[in-house]
Amino acid sequence: MDVYGLIGNPVGHSLSPPMHEAAYDALDVDARYVALEPDADEGAAAVEAAATLGMSGLNVTVPFKRDVLAAVEPSDLAAAVGAVNTVDFAYDPPRGYNTDVSGVRRAFGHHGVEREGAAVVVGAGGAGRAAAFALAEDVDALHVANRTAARAEELAGEVREALGATRAGGADDAGDADADPAATPPTRVTAGGLDTLAGTVPSADLLVNATTVGMESDETPVPAEHLHGDMAVLDAVYAPLDTRLLREARAAGATAVDGAWMLLYQGVEAFERWTDRDAPVGAMNGALRDALDRSE
């Protein structure tokens, strides 16, 4: 039996166990998924302990995504993002990936949304970093807005640096190895405080809320008057699923993508990396949404 798991602190609220267990059941995989809660300063040690115990893979959540970089060989993408959320122990040393990036890309793709045009990411924390890197290679313009403008500027600079390295010939684990860097126009990457949303969201094709605004109160980080019907809006918040931002996006005629899709598809990629099998997306999605219904 293979044993996979999740490390986080706290971890009791996680929806990953039912999602992955549903995948094992659907494909008759002899595996189990466990949630582990190391002390807040023991992320790297927990990865090393999991390897010693013979675990096959780990997901990693707050507050350990940056800490475990020291305990794995990160992919180029994970190193650029500065966070690992999936560890594969099939390699020595273990390999670390960031599947949150895939979560953003595949969530949009599931809804038929092309990653093109102008994108705005609100938030420069972990989810914001994943969203920015997920979109930067494909869009013409990317704007990062954050309450603290300096953090947005820092992230924008790192994205510019990563784009330069990729287009100089280095394809990462989520890139296109056949792309011609010379034929790819540079993405314009800008940043600022939340006061820049009024000047960027009305012309955006894609909008991602990567903050926690809307999680514990019926608030939105983006005023409704900036939204429009020619955009797609992804809210990384999944509790509640139907946030004020998404309600107002639908009212404006926009395509609304709830945060459970991002959560689902980051888990889908982790499953596929661990097992080298196509994930049963329907079974995983059903288990995830059932768990969300029970938690309300």
C-alpha positions, 0 to 999 in steps of 0.5 A: 500500500502506498501512503500519501499525505498532507502536512500543515498547521493547522490541518484539521480543516483540509479537504484534500483527504476526501478528494484523494481518497475518492481518487483511489477508490475510483481507480482501485489504487491501493493507497491511503491519504493521511493528514499530519500536523507538525509543529510550525517550525518543523516543515523540512523535518517533517518531509525528511521524516516522511521519506524515512517512513517510506511515504510515497508523496506529500502535499504541503500547505500553510505554513510550510510551503517555503520551508520545505524548499530546503528539503527537496529538489524543487522544479524550476517553477517551484523555485521561481514561485518560491513555494512547494506544495507537492513532494514526490518521494520516488526520487532521491532527493525528493522532488518538489513541485508547485501544483497551485500554478496548474490549479489556476491554469486548469480552473480557467481551462475547465470553464473554457477561458483562454489565458490571454489579453490582460490579467489582474491578480489581487494579492501577493501572498502564496496564492497570488504568487501562484496566480501571477506565475500561472498567467504571466507566460500567456497574457500580454499584460499582468498587473499585481495589486496588493494592499502593501504595494511594495510586496506587489512590486517585489512579486512583479520583479520576480515574475519579470526575472523568471520570464526573462530566464524562460525566454532565454531558453529555459523551459520549466516543468509547466512551460512549452519546451517547443516555444520559440523565445524570439517569437514570444513578445514580452509580457508587460508586468506592472504592480501597485497598491489596491488603488490601482484596481480602478485603472486596471480591472475595467480593461482586464480579460482575467481577474484573480482574487488571491486574498482572503477577502470574502472568506469571513465576511461578505466583502469583495476586494474589487468594487463591482463597478470595475467588473464587466461581461468580457472578463473571467473572474477566479476567486481563490476563496472556496469557503464560502463558494459563492463569494460576493465577488463572484456574485457581482461578477455574474451580475456583470455578465462575467465568467465566474470561477469558484475557488474549489476548481483551483483546489481541485486541479492542484490536487489533480496534478499532484495525483497524476505526478504521484501515480502517473495515471490520469486523475478521475476528476469527476470523482475528486470534484464530487468528493470535494464539493460534498465535503464543502457542503458538509462543512457549511 
